[in-house]
């Protein structure tokens, strides 16, 4: 299944010449894993989403259309966008107070 790990140059020798900003699910997972003393890689849902969408776009660019990899990228992007649309984010002001409800 595509996307799980970095693209192998054995399978796609020119991949890193074509794709200048590669990303895969193993990289995303590593970026989500806290490291002692290091700031988080993702500071927002938008940054996380950007990596996932770039991964799909990279796949489409490299593979072109009308193949199983392209189709996987299209389906994965649709799934990600649907799930993100279901996420409700509660924003808390910087000072830590809760916003008043405007009932």
PAZA-524867 format. One line per field, with one value per residue: residue number from 1; residue in one letter; x, y, z of N, C-alpha, C in turn. Coordinates in steps of 0.02 Angstrom, whole numbers, plus 50000, padded with zeros to 5 digits. Atoms other than C-alpha are relative to their C-alpha. Layout:
N
pos	[NUM, ...]
code	[a, ...]
n_east	[X, ...]
n_north	[Y, ...]
n_up	[Z, ...]
ca_east	[X, ...]
ca_north	[Y, ...]
ca_up	[Z, ...]
c_east	[X, ...]
c_north	[Y, ...]
c_up	[Z, ...]
//
This chain:
103
pos	[1, 2, 3, 4, 5, 6, 7, 8, 9, 10, 11, 12, 13, 14, 15, 16, 17, 18, 19, 20, 21, 22, 23, 24, 25, 26, 27, 28, 29, 30, 31, 32, 33, 34, 35, 36, 37, 38, 39, 40, 41, 42, 43, 44, 45, 46, 47, 48, 49, 50, 51, 52, 53, 54, 55, 56, 57, 58, 59, 60, 61, 62, 63, 64, 65, 66, 67, 68, 69, 70, 71, 72, 73, 74, 75, 76, 77, 78, 79, 80, 81, 82, 83, 84, 85, 86, 87, 88, 89, 90, 91, 92, 93, 94, 95, 96, 97, 98, 99, 100, 101, 102, 103]
code	[x, x, x, x, x, x, x, x, x, x, x, x, x, x, x, x, x, x, x, x, x, x, x, x, x, x, x, x, x, x, x, x, x, x, x, x, x, x, x, x, x, x, x, x, x, x, x, x, x, x, x, x, x, x, x, x, x, x, x, x, x, x, x, x, x, x, x, x, x, x, x, x, x, x, x, x, x, x, x, x, x, x, x, x, x, x, x, x, x, x, x, x, x, x, x, x, x, x, x, x, x, x, x]
n_east	[50042, 49958, 50001, 49980, 49930, 49968, 49995, 49936, 49967, 49995, 50062, 50011, 49933, 50000, 50053, 49978, 49985, 50066, 50035, 49950, 50021, 50036, 50027, 50033, 50033, 49949, 49975, 50053, 50003, 49941, 50011, 50052, 49972, 49961, 49930, 49980, 49966, 50010, 50068, 50039, 49992, 50063, 50029, 50071, 50031, 49984, 49933, 50007, 50038, 49957, 49956, 50039, 50021, 49939, 49984, 50046, 49981, 49937, 50017, 50033, 49951, 49950, 50028, 50048, 50067, 50019, 49965, 50022, 49971, 50039, 50066, 49991, 49989, 50065, 50044, 49974, 50012, 50072, 50011, 49970, 50041, 50063, 49986, 49983, 50063, 50037, 49964, 50021, 49945, 50020, 49945, 49994, 49959, 49931, 49996, 50025, 50071, 50049, 50043, 50069, 50049, 50042, 50066]
n_north	[49941, 49940, 49948, 50022, 49983, 49959, 50033, 50032, 49983, 50062, 50005, 49937, 49969, 49928, 49970, 49941, 49948, 49972, 49978, 49964, 49997, 50063, 50015, 50065, 50009, 50012, 49934, 49966, 50033, 49977, 49929, 49998, 50030, 49951, 50014, 49965, 49936, 49971, 49974, 50042, 49982, 49971, 49952, 49990, 50050, 49980, 50025, 50072, 50011, 49982, 50057, 50054, 49981, 50000, 50069, 50020, 49962, 50028, 50063, 49986, 49969, 50048, 50058, 49984, 50027, 50064, 50058, 50015, 49954, 49939, 50014, 50003, 49932, 49965, 50027, 49981, 49928, 49991, 50024, 49952, 49938, 50016, 50006, 49934, 49964, 50025, 49980, 49937, 49975, 49949, 49952, 49969, 49941, 50007, 49987, 50059, 49994, 50027, 49948, 49999, 50020, 49943, 50028]
n_up	[50000, 50003, 49948, 49934, 49987, 50052, 50065, 50011, 50063, 50039, 50038, 50036, 49997, 50009, 49958, 49962, 50048, 50020, 49940, 49960, 49930, 49989, 49934, 49998, 49935, 49948, 49982, 49963, 49934, 49962, 49983, 49948, 49939, 49962, 49984, 49939, 50008, 50066, 50010, 50046, 50071, 50022, 49953, 50017, 50043, 50069, 50018, 50007, 50062, 50057, 50015, 50030, 50067, 50042, 50015, 50054, 50060, 50025, 50032, 50064, 50045, 50022, 50034, 50052, 49986, 50029, 49971, 49933, 49951, 50007, 49971, 49927, 49976, 50004, 49947, 49935, 49989, 49987, 49932, 49953, 50001, 49966, 49928, 49974, 49997, 49942, 49940, 49969, 49959, 49952, 49992, 49934, 50005, 49976, 49928, 49965, 49981, 50046, 50029, 49974, 50051, 50018, 50003]
ca_east	[50000, 50071, 50106, 50160, 50347, 50464, 50468, 50608, 50733, 50746, 50564, 50565, 50744, 50698, 50567, 50671, 50720, 50536, 50467, 50563, 50461, 50420, 50314, 50244, 50142, 50297, 50363, 50196, 50190, 50366, 50317, 50168, 50277, 50338, 50526, 50600, 50648, 50594, 50448, 50305, 50322, 50138, 50072, 49902, 49782, 49818, 50002, 49958, 49830, 49955, 50075, 49938, 49876, 50054, 50082, 49929, 49980, 50157, 50084, 49974, 50115, 50240, 50125, 50010, 49828, 49742, 49835, 49809, 49926, 49835, 49669, 49734, 49790, 49620, 49527, 49643, 49629, 49439, 49441, 49557, 49454, 49294, 49370, 49440, 49268, 49202, 49329, 49267, 49404, 49369, 49476, 49535, 49599, 49785, 49750, 49668, 49493, 49343, 49244, 49073, 48927, 48821, 48652]
ca_north	[50000, 50170, 50309, 50200, 50231, 50340, 50301, 50181, 50239, 50056, 50062, 50244, 50299, 50477, 50509, 50632, 50726, 50752, 50772, 50904, 50898, 50715, 50656, 50486, 50417, 50358, 50536, 50606, 50478, 50527, 50711, 50672, 50579, 50696, 50705, 50753, 50936, 50967, 51076, 50989, 50982, 51019, 51175, 51167, 51052, 51150, 51101, 50918, 50925, 51011, 50863, 50737, 50834, 50860, 50673, 50644, 50781, 50712, 50543, 50615, 50721, 50580, 50442, 50538, 50488, 50328, 50210, 50131, 50251, 50403, 50325, 50289, 50469, 50535, 50419, 50456, 50644, 50633, 50530, 50653, 50804, 50718, 50676, 50851, 50920, 50817, 50889, 51022, 51127, 51225, 51381, 51446, 51625, 51646, 51712, 51544, 51612, 51532, 51636, 51690, 51608, 51732, 51652]
ca_up	[50000, 49955, 50080, 50227, 50211, 50109, 49923, 49881, 49750, 49699, 49643, 49585, 49548, 49498, 49633, 49734, 49577, 49534, 49711, 49808, 49970, 50002, 50147, 50198, 50343, 50437, 50432, 50490, 50631, 50685, 50681, 50794, 50921, 51058, 51081, 51247, 51249, 51070, 51020, 50929, 50740, 50711, 50795, 50713, 50626, 50467, 50471, 50496, 50356, 50240, 50257, 50219, 50069, 50004, 50016, 49905, 49784, 49771, 49727, 49590, 49518, 49513, 49452, 49336, 49320, 49268, 49386, 49555, 49647, 49581, 49630, 49806, 49825, 49769, 49889, 50035, 50010, 50004, 50165, 50253, 50199, 50259, 50428, 50451, 50413, 50559, 50682, 50801, 50878, 51035, 51041, 51209, 51221, 51255, 51431, 51473, 51507, 51428, 51304, 51366, 51281, 51190, 51229]
c_east	[50044, 49992, 50028, 50071, 50026, 50006, 50071, 50030, 50013, 49938, 49988, 50064, 50001, 49951, 50023, 50028, 49935, 49965, 50051, 49982, 49960, 49974, 49963, 49971, 50049, 50029, 49949, 49995, 50058, 49991, 49947, 50026, 50041, 50071, 50020, 50038, 49990, 49929, 49962, 50010, 49937, 49972, 49927, 49976, 50016, 50068, 49999, 49965, 50043, 50048, 49961, 49980, 50060, 50020, 49956, 50018, 50065, 49987, 49970, 50050, 50048, 49971, 49954, 49932, 49991, 50043, 49979, 50028, 49962, 49932, 50003, 50007, 49934, 49954, 50024, 49988, 49927, 49983, 50025, 49958, 49933, 50010, 50016, 49937, 49958, 50031, 49973, 50055, 49973, 50060, 49996, 50044, 50069, 50003, 49970, 49928, 49956, 49959, 49930, 49954, 49952, 49927, 49947]
c_north	[50062, 50042, 49978, 50020, 50043, 49959, 49974, 50021, 49938, 49994, 50062, 50041, 50076, 50037, 50065, 50055, 50036, 50032, 50031, 50003, 49937, 49994, 49933, 49992, 49985, 50066, 50039, 49971, 50024, 50072, 50008, 49974, 50052, 49977, 50043, 50064, 50034, 50027, 49954, 50023, 50035, 50045, 50013, 49942, 50015, 49974, 49924, 49984, 50016, 49943, 49944, 50016, 50003, 49929, 49975, 50035, 49974, 49935, 50012, 50030, 49948, 49945, 50017, 49969, 49932, 49941, 49992, 50048, 50067, 49991, 49997, 50070, 50039, 49976, 50020, 50074, 50013, 49977, 50050, 50063, 49988, 49998, 50067, 50042, 49980, 50023, 50067, 50021, 50055, 50046, 50033, 50061, 49990, 50010, 49942, 50005, 49969, 50057, 49995, 49976, 50057, 49980, 50046]
c_up	[50000, 50064, 50067, 50019, 49942, 49935, 49990, 49932, 49958, 49955, 49956, 50002, 49996, 50046, 50033, 49954, 49979, 50060, 50048, 50075, 50018, 50072, 49994, 50070, 50057, 50024, 50042, 50070, 50044, 50022, 50054, 50067, 50037, 50013, 50059, 49984, 49933, 49994, 49952, 49927, 49975, 50054, 49987, 49958, 49927, 49978, 49989, 49935, 49939, 49982, 49966, 49928, 49952, 49981, 49942, 49935, 49970, 49962, 49931, 49950, 49973, 49955, 49941, 50016, 49966, 50024, 50073, 50053, 50000, 50034, 50076, 50029, 50000, 50057, 50070, 50014, 50015, 50071, 50052, 50003, 50035, 50075, 50031, 50006, 50061, 50066, 50025, 50047, 50045, 50012, 50069, 49992, 50033, 50076, 50041, 50022, 49947, 49970, 50029, 49946, 49989, 49992, 49991]
//
